[in-house]
Amino acid sequence: MLVDSHCHLDFPDFAEERDAIVQRALDAGVRRMVTISTRVRRFAQILEIAESYDQVYCSVGTHPNNAHEEPDVTAEELIRLSGHPKVVAIGEAGLDYHYDYASPDVQARSFRAHIEAARQTGLPLVIHARSADADMADILTEETGKGAFPFILHCFSSGKELAEIGIALGGYVSFSGILTFKNSIELRDIARIVPRDRLLVETDAPYLAPVPYRGKRNEPSFVRHTAAVLAETIGIEADELAAITTENVFRLFSKMPKPTDA
């Protein structure tokens, strides 16, 4: 059994064959999928998808690249929306300095609102961090000092220091198809230092398809390829890696029920 802890089933790439994509994931042993919100104002679409499949759950939040579109999203609104049984996480939120869609200040304000929602609800915060390691580390450290909150550094592609700080603050680290890319040597080195009880795998579908599908549209069933490379990277069998990451994801996403036959 595997869990795709981060995908985007609401994206147009999947609209024509969403049923088939979910079924392929199930056939591949992917028994749970978390479809991640990128705009609170489109949350109804996310929730409709989650409600359509027993195996699919969702988050609620605003991606940092969309923070300028939704500057009025508050922790209170996130907390209210997260009360739905299918909502198992807050986010994705964070900092992205690779693009300049939203200013760093706007991103940071949105990020802190999401942190407060995660702190109050106990739901894990799905964190997007790109080209912003120093500021990300500072905000995580400062906010944890106000009160701990569960979080995951999703689709990890940052530096070793941010991984170490995130782990020290109680966070989890999730690896996507980037881990399988030939030139991702440093990322595989980082994977080796992550405690096994903090490891997760994801697709970030439709993006970042793992080898052997690199360059093609990604989908949740492909998470098994990332899991296989992660297992090889840290020196364990694929079945053990599946068991470890599955246990980790249900510990972190504690609101998401396990399959009854798991």
C-alpha positions in Angstrom: 0.0 0.0 0.0 1.1 3.5 -0.9 -0.3 7.0 -0.4 0.1 9.9 -2.8 0.2 12.6 -0.2 0.1 15.5 -2.7 -1.6 15.7 -6.1 -3.8 18.1 -8.0 -6.8 16.1 -9.3 -8.7 19.4 -9.9 -6.3 20.5 -12.6 -7.6 20.6 -16.2 -5.0 17.9 -17.2 -7.2 15.3 -15.5 -10.7 16.5 -16.3 -11.4 14.1 -19.1 -10.4 10.9 -17.4 -10.4 11.5 -13.6 -12.2 8.2 -12.9 -9.6 6.2 -14.9 -6.7 8.0 -13.2 -8.1 7.2 -9.7 -8.7 3.6 -10.8 -5.1 3.2 -12.1 -3.8 4.5 -8.8 -5.9 1.9 -6.9 -4.7 -0.8 -9.3 -1.1 0.3 -8.5 -1.7 -0.1 -4.7 -2.1 3.6 -4.1 -5.0 3.4 -1.6 -5.3 7.1 -0.6 -4.7 10.3 -2.5 -4.7 13.9 -1.1 -5.7 16.4 -3.7 -4.2 19.8 -2.7 -5.9 23.2 -2.8 -4.1 26.1 -4.5 -6.9 28.7 -4.2 -9.4 29.0 -1.4 -11.8 30.6 -3.7 -11.9 27.4 -5.8 -12.2 25.2 -2.8 -15.7 24.0 -3.8 -14.2 22.3 -6.9 -11.6 20.5 -4.7 -14.2 19.4 -2.2 -16.5 18.1 -5.0 -13.7 15.8 -6.3 -12.8 14.6 -2.8 -16.5 13.8 -2.1 -16.7 11.8 -5.4 -14.2 9.2 -4.4 -13.9 7.2 -1.2 -10.1 7.1 -1.6 -9.5 10.8 -2.2 -9.2 13.5 0.6 -8.2 17.1 0.3 -6.7 20.3 1.8 -7.8 23.9 1.9 -5.4 26.7 1.2 -3.8 29.3 -1.1 -0.5 28.6 -3.0 2.1 31.3 -2.5 2.0 32.2 -6.2 -1.7 32.9 -5.8 -1.5 34.8 -2.5 -1.9 38.2 -4.3 -5.2 36.9 -5.7 -6.6 36.0 -2.3 -5.0 38.5 0.2 -8.1 38.4 2.4 -7.9 34.7 3.3 -7.8 34.5 7.1 -7.0 31.7 9.5 -10.6 31.8 10.7 -11.9 31.1 7.2 -9.4 28.2 6.8 -10.4 26.8 10.1 -14.1 26.9 9.2 -13.6 25.3 5.8 -11.3 22.6 7.3 -14.2 21.3 9.4 -15.5 19.2 6.5 -14.8 15.5 7.1 -12.9 15.2 3.8 -10.4 18.1 4.6 -7.3 16.5 6.2 -4.7 19.3 5.7 -4.1 23.1 5.4 -2.4 24.5 2.4 -0.5 24.4 0.2 1.0 27.6 1.4 4.5 29.0 1.8 7.1 31.0 -0.1 8.1 30.9 -3.7 10.8 33.4 -4.8 11.4 31.6 -8.1 8.5 33.5 -9.6 7.4 37.0 -8.8 3.6 36.6 -9.0 3.2 37.7 -5.3 5.5 39.8 -3.3 7.4 38.2 -0.4 5.4 40.3 2.1 2.1 39.1 0.7 3.3 35.5 0.6 4.5 35.7 4.2 1.2 37.1 5.5 -0.7 34.4 3.8 1.7 31.8 5.0 1.4 32.9 8.6 -2.4 32.8 8.4 -2.1 29.2 7.2 0.3 28.4 10.1 -2.2 29.7 12.6 -4.9 27.6 11.0 -2.7 24.5 11.3 -1.8 25.3 14.9 -5.4 25.7 15.9 -6.8 22.7 14.0 -3.9 20.3 14.5 -4.1 19.5 10.7 -0.8 19.3 8.9 0.3 22.4 6.9 1.4 21.5 3.4 4.4 23.8 2.8 5.6 24.9 -0.6 9.1 26.2 -0.5 11.1 27.3 -3.5 14.2 29.5 -3.7 13.3 30.9 -0.3 15.3 28.7 2.1 16.5 31.5 4.5 13.1 33.2 4.9 11.3 29.9 5.2 13.7 28.7 8.0 13.2 32.0 9.8 9.4 31.9 9.7 9.2 28.3 10.6 11.5 28.8 13.6 9.7 32.0 14.7 6.2 30.5 14.4 7.1 27.2 16.1 8.3 29.4 19.0 4.7 30.6 19.3 3.4 27.1 19.4 4.1 23.9 17.6 2.1 22.9 14.5 2.4 19.9 12.2 3.8 20.4 8.8 5.3 18.8 5.7 7.9 20.3 3.4 6.3 19.0 0.2 8.1 18.2 -3.0 11.4 18.9 -1.3 13.9 20.5 -3.6 15.6 22.9 -1.2 18.9 22.8 0.5 20.2 20.4 3.3 20.0 23.1 5.9 16.3 23.7 5.4 15.7 20.0 5.6 17.6 19.8 8.9 15.8 22.8 10.4 12.4 21.4 9.3 13.2 18.0 10.9 14.4 19.7 14.1 11.1 21.6 14.3 9.1 18.4 14.0 8.3 18.5 10.3 8.1 15.8 7.7 9.9 15.8 4.3 8.1 14.6 1.2 9.9 13.6 -2.0 8.4 13.7 -5.5 9.6 12.5 -8.9 12.5 15.0 -8.8 14.2 12.4 -6.6 14.4 10.0 -9.6 16.1 12.4 -12.0 19.6 11.6 -13.0 21.1 14.9 -11.7 19.3 14.9 -8.4 22.4 13.6 -6.5 22.2 16.2 -3.8 18.5 15.6 -3.2 19.2 11.9 -2.8 21.9 12.7 -0.3 19.4 14.8 1.7 16.9 11.9 1.6 19.5 9.8 3.4 19.6 12.1 6.4 15.8 12.3 6.9 14.7 10.1 9.8 12.6 7.2 8.5 9.6 8.3 10.6 9.5 11.6 8.8 9.6 10.4 5.2 6.7 10.8 2.7 6.3 10.3 -1.0 4.1 12.2 -3.5 3.6 12.9 -7.1 2.6 16.6 -7.2 0.7 15.4 -10.3 0.3 16.5 -13.0 3.8 17.9 -12.6 7.2 16.3 -12.2 6.6 12.7 -13.5 9.3 10.4 -12.2 11.6 8.3 -14.4 10.6 6.4 -16.6 7.8 8.9 -17.4 9.8 12.1 -17.1 8.4 14.8 -19.4 5.0 13.3 -19.5 1.9 14.1 -17.5 2.2 12.7 -14.0 -0.5 10.9 -12.1 -0.9 9.3 -8.7 -0.2 5.8 -9.8 3.4 6.9 -10.7 4.2 7.5 -7.0 5.4 3.8 -6.9 8.4 4.8 -9.0 9.4 7.5 -6.7 9.0 5.2 -3.7 11.2 2.6 -5.4 14.0 5.1 -5.9 13.6 6.4 -2.3 13.9 2.8 -1.0 17.0 2.2 -3.0 18.5 5.5 -1.9 18.1 4.8 1.8 19.0 1.1 1.4 15.8 -0.7 2.2 13.3 -2.9 0.2 10.4 -1.3 -1.6 7.9 -3.1 0.6 9.5 -1.7 3.8 9.5 1.8 2.3 5.8 1.5 1.4 5.0 0.4 5.0 7.1 3.2 6.5 5.7 6.0 4.4 2.2 4.7 4.8 2.5 4.7 8.6 4.0 8.1 8.5 1.3 9.6 6.3 -1.5 8.4 8.5 0.3 9.6 11.6 0.6 13.1 10.1 -2.7 13.2 8.3 -4.4 11.9 11.4 -7.9 12.9 10.2 -7.7 10.7 7.2 -9.0 7.2 7.9 -7.0 4.1 6.9 -8.6 1.6 4.5 -10.6 -0.9 6.6 -8.7 -3.8 5.2 -5.2 -2.2 5.7 
